[in-house]
Amino acid sequence: MEIDWAKWVCPILLPISFIWDQIQYWSIIIGYYARFWGKSHEERVKSVQDQVIRWRTEGNGRKMCTARPSWMSVSQQVLGYKDKMYKVRIDLRNVLEIDTKKMVVHVEPMCTIGFLNRLLVQNGVTLPIVPELDFLTIGGLVMGGGIESTSHIHGLFQHICLEYELVTANGEVTIANLKENADLYHSVPFSYGTLGFLTRVTLKLTPYIPYLKLTYRPTYTVEDATEVLDREANRKSGNDSVEGIMFTENTAVIMTGEFVTEDKVEKDKINRMGLWYKPWFYRYVKTFLDKGETVEYVPTLHFHQRHNKPAFWLTHYWLLRS
Ligand SMILES: Cc1cc2nc3c(=O)[nH]c(=O)nc-3n(C[C@H](O)[C@H](O)[C@H](O)COP(=O)(O)OP(=O)(O)OC[C@H]3O[C@@H](n4cnc5c(N)ncnc54)[C@H](O)[C@@H]3O)c2cc1C
């Protein structure tokens, strides 16, 4: 039987997902401001250690994995491999400390990038790399990889990670940074949980600049798209963000961005693209194939979240199957 998603999404799934998001968001915010109450980070890590130690006697030769169910992962794969494994609950989703003097944030791995970033922005800072989908977890971004349109300057998500705390298979807590266990520090990214359970990450911060001056440049051949992308990302300085979307074999829009303070913004060119009634980002971008080169000023937080609603172009296919 085919399910008519469009009929279910508006009245049922959207309100449920809105309430789910609100619960998660407020638990992160309250969790941060009330972090000195309730269980400490060390107690939560101890619970991971206890489970790993129990696995040594109860595991019956099974391998361990995180207990996070497949439906919570961004991947559309059904992670069936977890069914046969010994599941370890990683109930660590708090932001531990935002240190605006040292410009670092200490965060637990199950915190999502969207909630972390909103809390950081409230404190006048952000990450040099903010991966586009709000629901990616810090643990997933470290263990499975993360990237963003600022990566031509800052590298991959792992390159803004200064330190990891892990519970290894013998139940010990291990710290890995450039000086201590440097080999482990370099091996953690893309290790998919094979080296231990991540329990804390220290990430670099950067000041939050409120707007991005965004230039949309349409191109009409593959050669032109490649040339513009290469020029803007590699040969030109001054671009804080570079991103391109190919719409057909020959048509693309290459977007470059420069963070700017409020006084540099041309008010009549502001686009608050994150508002609920605004068109899906990639569809809006496509209109510049006809409009030609255009400049807009986008609030930076709206820019960070631009691919959320359409999940790039997947939402369209999931809902409308066209
Ligand atoms: C449709 C789609 C869109 C994407 N878009 C982007 C994007 O815009 N930007 C971007 O940077 N990346 C993107 N990615 C890649 C994405 O960042 C990675 O797939 C990431 O690993 C998913 O994170 P997750 O939070 O869903 O984690 P999961 O899928 O739950 O975990 C990923 C891996 O990390 C391991 N892991 C997670 N937490 C821990 C922990 N605490 N301890 C030990 N191991 C752990 C898991 O076991 C698993 O092997 C996208 C992927 C997909 C499928």
The ligand as a Tripos MOL2 file, in Angstrom:
@<TRIPOS>MOLECULE
LIG
   53    58     1     0     0
SMALL
NO_CHARGES

@<TRIPOS>ATOM
      1 C1         21.1200   13.2020    3.4180 C.3       1 LIG1
      2 C2         22.4340   13.5720    4.0370 C.ar      1 LIG1
      3 C3         22.7830   14.9120    4.1210 C.ar      1 LIG1
      4 C4         23.9840   15.2800    4.7140 C.ar      1 LIG1
      5 N1         24.2760   16.5980    4.7760 N.ar      1 LIG1
      6 C5         25.4070   17.0080    5.3500 C.ar      1 LIG1
      7 C6         25.7000   18.4060    5.4840 C.ar      1 LIG1
      8 O1         24.9320   19.2430    5.0880 O.2       1 LIG1
      9 N2         26.8550   18.7580    6.0490 N.ar      1 LIG1
     10 C7         27.7250   17.8210    6.5380 C.ar      1 LIG1
     11 O2         28.7340   18.2070    7.0620 O.2       1 LIG1
     12 N3         27.4710   16.4990    6.4560 N.ar      1 LIG1
     13 C8         26.3450   16.0750    5.8780 C.ar      1 LIG1
     14 N4         26.0790   14.7190    5.7670 N.ar      1 LIG1
     15 C9         27.0470   13.7510    6.3100 C.3       1 LIG1
     16 C10        26.7820   13.5880    7.8150 C.3       1 LIG1
     17 O3         27.4010   14.6290    8.5150 O.3       1 LIG1
     18 C11        27.3640   12.2490    8.3220 C.3       1 LIG1
     19 O4         26.6520   11.1990    7.6780 O.3       1 LIG1
     20 C12        27.2170   12.1380    9.8390 C.3       1 LIG1
     21 O5         28.0070   11.0480   10.2620 O.3       1 LIG1
     22 C13        25.7740   11.9210   10.2630 C.3       1 LIG1
     23 O6         25.6620   12.2490   11.6100 O.3       1 LIG1
     24 P1         24.4850   11.7150   12.5430 P.3       1 LIG1
     25 O7         24.4160   12.7350   13.6370 O.co2     1 LIG1
     26 O8         23.2500   11.3940   11.7930 O.co2     1 LIG1
     27 O9         25.2030   10.4340   13.2030 O.3       1 LIG1
     28 P2         25.0120    8.8040   13.1110 P.3       1 LIG1
     29 O10        24.5880    8.4410   11.7350 O.co2     1 LIG1
     30 O11        24.1750    8.4450   14.2660 O.co2     1 LIG1
     31 O12        26.4900    8.4230   13.3920 O.3       1 LIG1
     32 C14        27.5060    8.4460   12.3980 C.3       1 LIG1
     33 C15        28.6370    7.5240   12.8460 C.3       1 LIG1
     34 O13        29.2740    8.0470   14.0060 O.3       1 LIG1
     35 C16        29.2290    7.1060   15.0770 C.3       1 LIG1
     36 N5         28.9890    7.8550   16.3120 N.ar      1 LIG1
     37 C17        28.0830    8.8370   16.5260 C.ar      1 LIG1
     38 N6         28.1780    9.2950   17.7860 N.ar      1 LIG1
     39 C18        29.1460    8.5730   18.3840 C.ar      1 LIG1
     40 C19        29.7140    8.5770   19.6930 C.ar      1 LIG1
     41 N7         29.2920    9.3930   20.6240 N.pl3     1 LIG1
     42 N8         30.6970    7.6970   19.9710 N.ar      1 LIG1
     43 C20        31.1400    6.8340   19.0140 C.ar      1 LIG1
     44 N9         30.6600    6.7950   17.7580 N.ar      1 LIG1
     45 C21        29.6720    7.6490   17.4520 C.ar      1 LIG1
     46 C22        28.0710    6.1800   14.7590 C.3       1 LIG1
     47 O14        28.2520    4.9120   15.3410 O.3       1 LIG1
     48 C23        28.1490    6.1130   13.2300 C.3       1 LIG1
     49 O15        29.1270    5.1840   12.8090 O.3       1 LIG1
     50 C24        24.8810   14.3020    5.2020 C.ar      1 LIG1
     51 C25        24.5450   12.9550    5.1340 C.ar      1 LIG1
     52 C26        23.3260   12.5860    4.5600 C.ar      1 LIG1
     53 C27        22.9490   11.1150    4.5050 C.3       1 LIG1
@<TRIPOS>BOND
     1     1     2 1
     2     2     3 ar
     3     2    52 ar
     4     3     4 ar
     5     4     5 ar
     6     4    50 ar
     7     5     6 ar
     8     6     7 ar
     9     6    13 1
    10     7     8 2
    11     7     9 ar
    12     9    10 ar
    13    10    11 2
    14    10    12 ar
    15    12    13 ar
    16    13    14 ar
    17    14    15 1
    18    14    50 ar
    19    15    16 1
    20    16    17 1
    21    16    18 1
    22    18    19 1
    23    18    20 1
    24    20    21 1
    25    20    22 1
    26    22    23 1
    27    23    24 1
    28    24    25 2
    29    24    26 1
    30    24    27 1
    31    27    28 1
    32    28    29 2
    33    28    30 1
    34    28    31 1
    35    31    32 1
    36    32    33 1
    37    33    34 1
    38    33    48 1
    39    34    35 1
    40    35    36 1
    41    35    46 1
    42    36    37 ar
    43    36    45 ar
    44    37    38 ar
    45    38    39 ar
    46    39    40 ar
    47    39    45 ar
    48    40    41 1
    49    40    42 ar
    50    42    43 ar
    51    43    44 ar
    52    44    45 ar
    53    46    47 1
    54    46    48 1
    55    48    49 1
    56    50    51 ar
    57    51    52 ar
    58    52    53 1
@<TRIPOS>SUBSTRUCTURE
     1 LIG1         1 GROUP 0 **** ****
